[in-house]
């Protein structure tokens, strides 16, 4: 099990990342919720104002009591985490010059709405997939993204493939033909709600 970083170490990583992007950063240091509900393993491509590519491999816990399948609702959650949560957290940290842990003391990331979602295939335990998230709107801590999930062939080197990726390819959903389209998502919307406001509506 990876050793948990101290706040000072996270702050140092933040300083290195904030002027560039999330590629190579550990999702657990940037996502504000706990490990049991975290569906992002790696950031593969990230252009802060354009979009992101992130991967995840469902575990036995993720598919427990559901026919060994990674549920559609969890696919939506995984996409939201990879796109609106990761991208908005990065941009808000950059704007406020704070580390993610400090941002989490101020805001709670929450779904605002889900547009259309079309499922084309399925995901099982151990099947790696990527989220490609494209930012459509970002203002007042609210972000809207479209995107797709693709199932990845076993043994495919994602890091090598995405090292030369670019925004044009991202926006075109340019991926190898052997990638299997799992889902298309539209208008996935989230907002960072001030903690005091969040507590009032509980």
BELGI-V940428 format. One record per backbone hydrogen bond with DSSP energy under -1.0 kcal/mol. NH is the residue of the N-H (numbers start at 1). CO is the residue of the C=O. E is the energy in kcal/mol with one decimal. If there is no record, write none. Layout:
nh=NH co=CO e=E
nh=NH co=CO e=E
This chain:
nh=10 co=6 e=-2.4
nh=11 co=7 e=-2.4
nh=12 co=8 e=-1.9
nh=13 co=9 e=-2.3
nh=14 co=10 e=-2.8
nh=15 co=11 e=-2.2
nh=16 co=12 e=-1.5
nh=17 co=13 e=-2.3
nh=18 co=14 e=-3.1
nh=20 co=17 e=-2.4
nh=24 co=43 e=-1.1
nh=25 co=22 e=-2.4
nh=29 co=26 e=-2.0
nh=30 co=27 e=-1.7
nh=31 co=27 e=-2.1
nh=37 co=34 e=-1.3
nh=38 co=35 e=-1.6
nh=41 co=55 e=-3.4
nh=42 co=55 e=-1.4
nh=44 co=53 e=-2.9
nh=45 co=53 e=-1.7
nh=47 co=51 e=-2.6
nh=50 co=47 e=-2.8
nh=51 co=47 e=-2.0
nh=52 co=133 e=-2.4
nh=53 co=45 e=-2.9
nh=54 co=131 e=-1.9
nh=55 co=42 e=-2.4
nh=56 co=129 e=-2.2
nh=63 co=59 e=-1.1
nh=66 co=63 e=-1.8
nh=69 co=66 e=-2.5
nh=70 co=123 e=-3.0
nh=75 co=71 e=-1.8
nh=76 co=72 e=-2.0
nh=77 co=73 e=-1.9
nh=78 co=74 e=-2.8
nh=79 co=75 e=-2.4
nh=80 co=76 e=-2.6
nh=81 co=77 e=-2.6
nh=82 co=78 e=-2.4
nh=83 co=79 e=-2.3
nh=85 co=80 e=-2.8
nh=86 co=81 e=-1.8
nh=87 co=83 e=-2.8
nh=88 co=84 e=-1.4
nh=89 co=85 e=-2.2
nh=90 co=86 e=-2.2
nh=91 co=87 e=-2.3
nh=92 co=88 e=-2.8
nh=93 co=89 e=-2.6
nh=94 co=90 e=-2.3
nh=95 co=91 e=-2.3
nh=96 co=92 e=-2.7
nh=97 co=93 e=-1.6
nh=98 co=93 e=-1.3
nh=103 co=99 e=-2.0
nh=104 co=100 e=-2.3
nh=106 co=103 e=-1.6
nh=107 co=103 e=-2.3
nh=108 co=193 e=-2.5
nh=110 co=191 e=-1.9
nh=112 co=189 e=-2.9
nh=113 co=189 e=-1.3
nh=115 co=186 e=-1.0
nh=118 co=184 e=-2.6
nh=120 co=182 e=-3.3
nh=121 co=182 e=-1.6
nh=125 co=68 e=-1.3
nh=126 co=58 e=-2.5
nh=127 co=124 e=-2.0
nh=129 co=56 e=-2.6
nh=130 co=150 e=-2.3
nh=131 co=54 e=-3.1
nh=132 co=148 e=-2.7
nh=133 co=52 e=-2.7
nh=134 co=146 e=-3.2
nh=135 co=50 e=-2.8
nh=136 co=144 e=-3.3
nh=137 co=144 e=-1.4
nh=139 co=142 e=-2.2
nh=142 co=139 e=-1.9
nh=143 co=190 e=-2.6
nh=144 co=137 e=-2.3
nh=145 co=188 e=-2.3
nh=146 co=134 e=-2.1
nh=147 co=185 e=-2.6
nh=148 co=132 e=-1.7
nh=149 co=183 e=-2.3
nh=150 co=130 e=-2.0
nh=151 co=180 e=-3.2
nh=152 co=128 e=-2.8
nh=156 co=153 e=-1.9
nh=158 co=156 e=-1.2
nh=161 co=157 e=-2.0
nh=162 co=158 e=-2.6
nh=165 co=162 e=-1.3
nh=170 co=166 e=-2.3
nh=171 co=167 e=-2.9
nh=172 co=168 e=-1.1
nh=173 co=170 e=-1.7
nh=174 co=169 e=-2.7
nh=179 co=176 e=-1.8
nh=180 co=151 e=-2.2
nh=182 co=149 e=-3.1
nh=183 co=149 e=-1.3
nh=184 co=118 e=-2.4
nh=185 co=147 e=-2.9
nh=186 co=116 e=-2.4
nh=188 co=145 e=-2.7
nh=189 co=113 e=-2.7
nh=190 co=143 e=-2.2
nh=191 co=110 e=-2.4
nh=192 co=141 e=-2.0
nh=193 co=108 e=-2.6
nh=195 co=106 e=-2.5
nh=198 co=194 e=-2.5
nh=199 co=195 e=-2.4
nh=200 co=196 e=-1.1
nh=201 co=197 e=-1.2
